[in-house]
Every structure is written in C-alpha cells, then in structure tokens.
Amino acid sequence: MKNKLINHLSRRERQIMDIIYQKGEATVAEVRELLPDPPSYSSVRALLSVLEKKEYLKHKEQGRRYTYYPTVALDRAKRSALKHLMETFFDDSAERVMAALLNIRGTSLSEKELERMARLIEEAKKEGK
C-alpha cells in the first residue's frame, strides 16, 4: 500500500480499520459486534472486501471464516494520520501541534513525560531535524 492514508476512508471504513488495529485481526462477526449502530453482516463483509481491494486489509482463511488483518503496521498508520492532521490543521508545523497538545484543557503531563519530550527535542536538534 503506497502512500495511502487512512484519512481517505469513509467513516465506516475508518471505524472498521480502528477495530482491526485494536484487535490485531478480526472476523466479520467480531467487527460487526464492535461497530456502533452495526449494519448487516453482509454489509460488514462487503466493507471488509472493499478495504481489501483498496489494499488496507488482507485476509487468511480459518475454516469457513476469513480473518482480516491490516497491511500497514500501526506505527506507520499513526505517522501517516498525524502527518495528515498536521498538514490539514496546523500548516504542516510540528511546533503548532506541540503547542496545541500542551494547551488542551485537562491534559496534565507527568514530569517523566515532560522530560522525555525535552529529550526528544534535544535529539532532534542534534540530528538537525
């Protein structure tokens, strides 16, 4: 799957991908069980087939059932989604994303988290990022 963004999926397709990523792999019945206001079994099966044709998912046969799993590692999908969010809402600025994260009400970072963030910033400076 080259340069495909999870953000270019429909709402239902994103919901399904979220479930597959959370579980690692899932059958049609498992996906349907976890979907809000679930459509019919055959509709979920069709959506999974569409995601497979779009190369977001693959399946393996287990008896009479198919088990679906993502074609892209979760970390890569996270980076892609964050990059899209950064480009769309923050003028492609990591600084603006960081500022927004630090300004969210109710968000409190532990001393350990702040130290880790500071360390990551120092490493980025050294690497010239």
N, C-alpha and C positions, 0 to 999 in steps of 0.2 A: 504494500500500500504506500505509494509515493505521494508525499505532501498532502495527504487527505487530512482534513481537520474534522474532529468530532463535532465542531461547532456548525458544520454544514449539514447536519442531520435534522430531521423533523423532531418535534417534541417527543413523540412516541419512540422514535429510533434512539434518541438520547437516553430516554428512560430505560430502554432495553439495554443499551450499552452500559449504563450505570449499574444495572443489576448484574450483568455478565462480569464487569470488572470487580464488583463487590464479592461475588461468589467465586470468581476464577473461571467457572464454566457452569452452564445450566441447560436443562432441558426446556422444551416448550412449556410444559406444565409448571416448572419452577419459575420461569419468567412470568407467566400469566398470574401465578399466585402472588407475586410481589409487585405487580403493576397496580398503580392506583386506577380505580374505575376500569378494570380489565376488559378488553374486548374479548371476542370469542376465541376459543382455542385455535381455530383455523386462521383467524386474523393474526394472532401472535405468530403462528407458524409462517404465514406469508411475510410478515415483517422481518422475521429472522432470515428468511430466504432472500429478501431484498438486501439486508445488511451483508449477507454472504456474497451476493452478486456485486455489491459495492466494495467488496474485499475488506470489510471491517471485521467479519467473523469467518471462521471455518467451523466444520463440524466433524465429529467422529461418531461412528455407529456403535451403539451398545445394545445389542439385541435388536429390538424393533424401534428403539428410540435413538434420536440424534441428540448428542450433547454438543452445545455450541461454546466456542471459546474465542477470545479476541486475537486478531492477527498482529496487533501492536501492543508492546509492553506498556503497562500502566504508567511508568515513569515518562515514557516518550509521549503518551497521550496527554499527560498532565502538562508537560512542557509546551506541547502544541496548543492546548487550550489556554494556558497562561499567556503565551505569545499572542494569540488572537485577542484575548481580553486586553492585554497591554496596548496593542495596536489600535483597537477599537475605542477604548475609553480613556487611555492615558497618553495619547500622542506618542506611542512607542517609547515611553520613558519609564525605566525601572525606578528612578527616583520618585516619580509621581505614584507609582504603585506602592512603594515602600511607605511613603507619606500617608497614603490612604489607609493602608493597613494599620499604621500606628495611630491614626485618628479615629478609628472605629470605636464608637462608644461601647463600653462593656468589655472591651478587649484589654486584658492585662497580661503582659509578658513577664515571665519569671526572670530573675537575674541571670539564670543559666541560659535562657533563650536570648536575652539581650547580648550576653557575652558571645554566644555562638554567632549571632548576626554581625556583631562587630568584627569577629574573627573572619567571617566570610567576606566582609567588606575589605578588610586589610589584605586578604589573599587576592581579591580581585584587583586591588591597587597594584600589588606586586606583579601580577600577571599582565597588567596593562589592559584590562578589560574595559 
